[in-house]
Amino acid sequence: MTTPMRKQYLEIKRRYPDAIVLFRLGDFYETFDEDAKVVAQVCDIVLTSRPVTKSQRVPLAGVPHHAVDGYIAKLINAGYKVAIAEQMGNEAVAGLMAREVTRVITPGTVVDPELLDEKRNNYLAALVVEGNRAGLAYVDITTGDFATTQVEGEDAAQAVLQELARLGPAECLVPEGWGLEGMLSEMERESATVFHSYEGWRFETSNARRAMMEHFGVASLQGYGCEELPLAISAAGAIVQYLAETRKAALEQLDSLSTYSTSGFMTLDAATRRNL
């Protein structure tokens, strides 16, 4: 029979299936199952096991709580999302300490100085392409710099990917089931950007527009220059929704949005950038 703590962990993991869950147990943060294998490999620590029933053991890898930031940094730099499940309160109920996820850290939502890579920017971007139109938005949550653009024409997809390469974000959101996986795979090999799939409905213009108007407290996006740019809205709105889920406090930094044109920048292909 599965232990109550195992059930508690599995319920948290069910809510954060795409994250490495760091589960606080006393003075350690423990990881289990496939998460443990990843942590052991990325962080170069010992992989052990833990009994969960009389006849079953599961992979286990743990790190001391006082050194957790260094291990989180390794996971983030390797492109993983991390969910931190803390012990809540000092008293156990029915022998089980309450635990809740208090932080979700992704490559583009890092704000802790000890986790930031000083050699690169910390942009979180979102990218969407529909036919001959493409939208791209990016934000730096440490400064509140938030901007969006829309590109149109037969080469819209290629043009927006070149703009993405120019920005070099730490993390980029794309709609689930998007059809440009080949291009993205090439970009991941050539850059340090981590691409994460995000629910497609988050990019729907109506949902994205609503999220942005609620965030800025306005009835129209006309004042931000993107009212008539649906894919620019889609990308920016996806970022607002993602931050509301992963780093809600960061939304307080976003008090404005700039809409810009990519025509003011010289674009360089991947080979040229590598040779600079």
QUIDACOR-V227566 format. One line per field, one symbol per residue. phi: phi as a letter, one per 30 degrees, with the letter a starting at -180 (. if undefined). psi: psi as a letter, one per 30 degrees, with the letter a starting at -180 (. if undefined). burial: I if it has 24 or more other ideal C-beta (glycine too) atoms within 12 Angstrom, else O. Layout:
BEGIN
phi->???
psi->???
burial->???
END
This chain:
BEGIN
phi->.ddedddddddddddbdccdcccdbicbccbbhdedddddddchbdcbbbdcbdcbbbebbbbdddcdedddedddddjccbccccdciccdchibddbbdcbbcbecbdbdedcdcddbdbdccbbbbbicbbbbbbbcddcidbbbbbcbkdcedddddddddddhddbbdbdeidcceddddddddcbcdccbdbeedddeedddddddddddibcacedcibecbedddedddddedddddcaedddddccabccbcdddcdccddddddcd
psi->kkleeeeeeeeeeefifgljjjjkjbglkkllbeeeeeeeeefhlkkalkkflfgkklkkklkkefgeeeeeeeeefgglkkkjjlkjafkkkhgkkkkkjfkkkleggkfkeffkjffllhkklkkkkjbgkkkkllkjfffgjklllkkllfgeeeeeeeeeeeehlekkklkkglgheeeeeeeeeflgkkkkkkkefffkeeeeeeeeeeefhlflgefgggegiefeeeeeeeeeeeefefiefffffiglkkklkffgkkkkleeeeef.
burial->OOOOIIOIIOOIIOOIOIIIIIIIIOOIIIIIIOIIOIIIOIIOIOIOOIOOOOOOOIIIIIIOOOOIIOIIIIIIIOIIIIIIIOIOOOOOOOOOOOIOIOIIIIIIIIIOOOIIOOOOIIIIIIIIIIOOIIIIIIIIIIOOIIIIIIIIOOOIIIIIIIIIIIIIIIIIIIIOOIOIOOIIOOIIOOIIIIIIIIOOOIIIIOIIIOIIIOIIOOOOIOOIOIOOIIIIIIIIIIIIIIIOIIIOOIIOOIOOIOIIOIOOOOOOOOOOOOOO
END
